[in-house]
Amino acid sequence: MRTTSNSLLICLLAGALIPALRAEEGMWTFDNLPLKQLKEKYDFSPTQQWIDHVRLSSVRFNDGGSGSFVSPHGLVLTNHHVALGQLQKVSTENRNYVTSGFYAATPDRELKSPDLEVNILISMENVTSRVTSTVKPGMNDQHAFQARKAEIAKIEKESLDKTGLRSDVVTLYSGAEYWLYRYKKYTDVRLVFAPEQSIAFFGGDPDNFTYPRYDLDMALFRIYENGKPVESKNFLRLNPKGAHDGDLVFVSGNPGSTSRLDTLAELEYQRDSWLPLVLRTLQRRSGVLKEYSSLGTEQAREAKTRLFLLANSLKALGGMYSGLKDPKLMARKEASEKEFRSLVAKQHPEYAAAWNETAGAVKEMASRLDERFALSHSSNLTATAQNIVQYVAEIEKPDGQRLPGFHDAQLSSLRFEMFSPAPVYPALEQVELADDLSYAQQLLGPQHAYVKAVLGGQSPAEVAAKAIHGTKLADPKVREALVKGGEAAVAASNDSLIVLARKMDPFSREFIKWREDKVESVLTVAGQEIGKARFAVYGKSTYPDATFTLRLSYGTVKGYPMNGTIAPPETTFFGLYDRATSFGFKPPFNLPERYLARRDRLDLSTPLNFVNTCDIIGGNSGSPVINRNGELVGLIFDGNIESLVGDYVYDIEKNRAVAVHPGAMMEALRKLYDAPGLIDELEAPAQSSMAAK
Amino acid sequence: MRTTSNSLLICLLAGALIPALRAEEGMWTFDNLPLKQLKEKYDFSPTQQWIDHVRLSSVRFNDGGSGSFVSPHGLVLTNHHVALGQLQKVSTENRNYVTSGFYAATPDRELKSPDLEVNILISMENVTSRVTSTVKPGMNDQHAFQARKAEIAKIEKESLDKTGLRSDVVTLYSGAEYWLYRYKKYTDVRLVFAPEQSIAFFGGDPDNFTYPRYDLDMALFRIYENGKPVESKNFLRLNPKGAHDGDLVFVSGNPGSTSRLDTLAELEYQRDSWLPLVLRTLQRRSGVLKEYSSLGTEQAREAKTRLFLLANSLKALGGMYSGLKDPKLMARKEASEKEFRSLVAKQHPEYAAAWNETAGAVKEMASRLDERFALSHSSNLTATAQNIVQYVAEIEKPDGQRLPGFHDAQLSSLRFEMFSPAPVYPALEQVELADDLSYAQQLLGPQHAYVKAVLGGQSPAEVAAKAIHGTKLADPKVREALVKGGEAAVAASNDSLIVLARKMDPFSREFIKWREDKVESVLTVAGQEIGKARFAVYGKSTYPDATFTLRLSYGTVKGYPMNGTIAPPETTFFGLYDRATSFGFKPPFNLPERYLARRDRLDLSTPLNFVNTCDIIGGNSGSPVINRNGELVGLIFDGNIESLVGDYVYDIEKNRAVAVHPGAMMEALRKLYDAPGLIDELEAPAQSSMAAK
C-alpha cells in the first residue's frame, strides 16, 4: 500500500548523489517535466492546458495519500486504504464501515470526515535566491540554518497573508532549489462510497506490496466548500476501457520521500542504524496492538487501522532494508558516488568537502538515535497533549524561531488536527502509552534523566494508567479551551496527560535543538553544496527526491519477469475468484457476501488490477493513472514487491506500480453495489478535450 | 517439467557427502522406507500390502518419465509431456496430435507407440557382497572397475536368463550398495487420450517450472500384452476429490538423478565446468532448431518436441546453475563436508583419502570436457548409426568387456530403440549434424584429429549434406538388415552415414576407455569409500541419490511463501481463465477452442493444479500422488522454480512438487472431451481396500 510513511519514516537526512537516470525513471516536478523524453520516445507533447488540467485535477490528502477529481461536482477518487483512517473514525462499535463498506445514495447521507484535509496545488514559484541570499558569508552552519529557516517561515507567512492559500516552501535537489508551493485547501470532505475492506484489501498483509493482485482498493469522497459541493472544470473523466498493454500512461500524485540522491554514508546509516531500529520499534508496537486486539471484538476493531498501517510499514521497510543489504546495490551506489566525487574534485573543489561533512553528521545522529525513538509516541493522545504544550509556547515566539511544525503558515492545518472530533479509545491509548514509557526505559536505561522525569519512580503501567484515567483531552472542546487559555492555562492545568506532557517537553526541545545544530544544519549546508555540485557537473537533467509534493511520472502498461515466469499486464475478476477459492475463502482471502451471491452477474473477464512502469513511492496511493487524452484509466494503490527498494533505486525491469482498473470499478458499482447515481456522475461528459498536440 | 534429464544431463560423477536430513526430505527406496518418521509425524504405518500395491501400480517409461495403472484394464496415466515424444511420432504433417489432442473412444482407435517401453519393478535384491567381493586386494582402480563391471553384467545376464525379466544392477549410496532390480517390461503401449498441448502446457516455457499453474498435463496409455490389454489388480483408483491442504500424500516414481551426496569438489566441477558447457551447448542447439522452425509450418512441427525438451532442460539447468552459484549453498555444503571429513579422519582414517581422489578425478574430467561435447550428437539418426557400428562389434565380446549400454541384459531394450519405426525428418537431421560437426570444429580446433577425420577437408555443411542424402537408415528395415549382417556387413557398408559413424567410432571408444580408466574407476572406488564411511559414521539413516529407479517420497499438500506473498495449496479453473484473459489469449496463454466454447459448462471452482512438499526431481513426471488409502489424488508434472536447486538440496520452506488435480481431469473429460467410456473406466471400483493400519 502506497500511503506515505508515518512520522517515524520521515527521514531526517538530506544529501545528494546523481544516479545514472534510467528510462522512465523519475518523479518530475510540474515545472520541469521530461518533455524531451516524451517527445522522443512516445511522440507525445502535452499542451500547457493538458499539464494544468492534470495538476488541478490532482489532490493531496493531509494524512498521506493522493487522489483526483472525477466529476464536475467535487467527487474525488482515492484508495480505500487512504480513506481508511476516516472510515475508522466515523465507525462505531455498532456500525463498522471499515468492514461493511459505505454508500451514500443521496447527498444527505454523505458522512463528514472528522479531520481530513485536501490540498490542490495552485502555483509554484522558485524562491531559491531569496532563501539562499539570507545566508551571509562567514555564517557558521547553525546560523545559516536558522537564517534560512526564518526566511522560509517569512515567505510562507507573507504568501498566506497575501493569497489566503496554504503556502509551503519546499526544499528540492537537497537544497539546491527552494520552491514556494501554494495550495487551495479544503477541510469539508465527505465520504460517498467505500467497498468492504475484504475486497479493497483482498489478500491482506500477504498480498500487500505484491502482484498479481485482485483488489478493489477504491473510495470516493465529495469535497464541499461553504456547505456546497465544489464545482470544478478540472476533473479526470473516467474511461472504463482503461489502458492496454504497452500504452503510455502518467501518474500524477504525491510521492512521500525517496533517498535516491543520498550519499553512501547516509545509506549506510539507514542500513546500519536507522532501519534496524525503526523495524524493531514497529515490530514492538505491532505486538502490543495484537495483544490488545486479542482482548475482544471491540478492541480488535479499535486497533484494526493502526495494525494495518503498522503491517504495511513493516513490509515496506523490510523490503527497503533487504534492498539496502544487497551488496550489489551498495556497490553500484559506491561506484557512481566515486565518479561524481572525482569529477567534483577536478572541476569544483569548493564542494569536495561536503561528503565528509555529511558522513560526520549522520555519525552524530546515530549516536543519539535511541533517544529519537524513546521520545516518540505511539499513543496519539499523548502526542496531541505534547502538541498543545508546545503550541501555546511556540506561537508566542517570532515565526522564524519556532520549532518545526509550528510556523504561522502551518497553524491552521495543525489546529484542524489537534481539535479533531475523531473518537479516542482510552484503553488503547493507555496500553500504547505504557509501552512507549517501557520502551524508553529499555532504550535509555532507568537512570536516564528523561526516564526518571516521566516515571518519577513509578512503573510505566502506573504512570500510563494515571495519565489516561485523569485526562479529559479525549474531548476536543477541552483541547480547544486549553489552547485558547494559552501558556498560562496550560502551565496551570492539572490534567494528568498535560502534566506528563510538560515533563516530556524540555527533553523534546533539547533533542530537537541538538539535532538542528549538530545534524540538520550540517546536512543542509552539505546537501546544498552537493546539490549545486550536481547541477554544475551534470546539469539539471534529473528530478529531485520525493517530498510529498505533486509529481508526474510516466511509463507504459507492462508485465514483468516474476518468480521464474512473467506477470501479466493486468488481472481479471476470474483471478479474484481463483485466489479466494484456492485458499478456501479463509481470511484474508474471504470475499464479501455480495461477491458470492451476485457472482453470476459479473463479467469475470473484466480487468481488475493492472501494472505499469511509472515511478512511484509511498504517498502515491490514490494517484490517478492518466492517458494521453487526460482521462483517468487507473487508480494507483500499490507497488510490487520488487519496487520496495524504490526508495533507493528504480529498476524498469521489475519495478511496477499497481493500479485498480476503471472497468472493475464500474462493473462493481453497477452490478454489485447498485449505485446508479454514482455511475451517472462518473459517466458525465468531459467539459473539454484534453488531447495533446 | 519433470522428465528426466536427456543423455547430456546424466552426470558421470558419483561421490558421497551426508547432508543433515530435513523433514520430509527423501526419495526412499522401497526396501528402506522412512516408516519411523511416518509413524511419528503422521501416525501412518503402511502395511506391506499397501507398499506392494503402490510399487506394482507404478510404471517407468524408458524415455524418462513415470506413470501408474489407473484401471484394471491396463490404463496408464502419465503426463502429456511424457507422452509428447510418442505424440510427435504418431503425428504427420496433416494430423498433428500434439496440437489437436487425441481420444480413442473405442479400443480399435488406440494408437500404438513406435518405441515406448514401460517397466514395472517386480523385485529388488541386495547384491552388494557379490559385486564387491570380485575386487581382490591389491587390484588397482582400473582393474577393480573392470572386475565390478564384469560381475554386474554377469548378474544381470543370469537374472535375465533365469526370470525373463529386465534385470538391472543399480548402484546406490555412491557404490556402498548394489541392488539387482527386476522389471516386467511391456512394449505394446497404445495412446488412448491426450488433450491439446496448449492446455497441457498452458503458459509454455514462461510458466514451466513455476507455480501457481493451470495445466492439464495428462495423457492416458493402455498397456497390451499378446494383443490384449493387461489386466491388473494393481492399479490406483482415481479419487476425484483429490487431497486437501495439510493432507499426507506420497509420490511413487522414478527420480532421474540428484547430486546431494556429491563432494564439494564435484559440485565445484559442476558449477565451473560442466554446467556452463552444457548450457552453452543446449543454447546453441536451441538456436539451430529455432532457425529451422522458421522455415515453415512443417519444419516447425518437426522441431517442436525437440525445442520443447531443450527449453525445458535449459530452464531446469539454468535454475540448478543459479543454485550452485549461491555462495550460501556452497558454504553449507563446505561446512557439512568439513564435519564429515573430520569425523572420518578420527574414526575411519582408512577412508580419509577418498575426497582428494575424487577431486583429482573431476579435475581430470574437466581437462577433456570439450571432447565430451564434441563427440555427442544432437542428430538422432547419427546417434543411431553410431549405435549400429558399435553394436555389431560389442556383441562379439564377452559381456563384461563391452562398452556401457551394450551388455546382454540391455540389448533387447536397445534394439527396440534402434529399430524404432518412428518417423525421421532428414532435413532436420542434416541441419543438426552440420551443426554438431561445426561445434566440434569450434570446440577442438580445425587441427584436432577427430575434426580432420570426420570432415576430411570439407565443410561441416558439405559433410552433413552428403551423409544424410546418401543414407538409407531412415528405414528401420535397413537398420535391422545391417545389424543382422553383423560386423562384416557394417564394415562393408557404403551407406554414407555408416561411413561417417565408422570414422567417429575410434574416437568415441578411446574417449570412453580413457574416461573409465582415469575418471570413473577412480570415482567408483572413492565413492564407495565415502559411502562406506558415511554408513560407518552416520548409519544407514538416509536415502541414496536418485538413479531413475522407483522411489517413494512423502509430504503434505501445502502452499509456500512466494514473491513476497504466499502461493495457495491449489489453483482452480478460474485461474486458468484469469491468466489466459490477462495475457489477451496470446500464445503460450491461448486456450483450445473447446475451452472457450464450453466454458459455461465447467464448474470453474474445480481445483486444477496443487502443490505438495514431496521430494521429487526430473524423472518424476507422471508420478501418481497417492493418499493413505492408496488412491490416486494427483499427477505430478513439475516442480516450482524454487525446487530447481533440488539437485543439490531440498528445502521444505519453498520446494514444491506441482501436480494435476484429479477433479480437473474428470471435469475436463466429462464436460469438454465427451469421454464417457474413460470416465466409466476411471470410476471402476477398486478391488481391495488399501487403507493402512
Interface residues (C-beta under 8 A of the other chain):
Chain A: G203 P206 D207 N208 F209 T210 P212 D245 K315 G319 G559 M562 N563 G564 T565 I566 P568 P569 E570 T571 T572 F574 G575 Y577 D578 R579 T581 S582 F583 G584 F589 L604 S605 P607 N640 I641
Chain B: G203 P206 D207 N208 F209 T210 P212 D245 K315 G319 G559 M562 N563 G564 T565 I566 P568 P569 E570 T571 T572 F574 G575 Y577 D578 R579 T581 S582 F583 G584 F589 L604 S605 P607 N640 I641
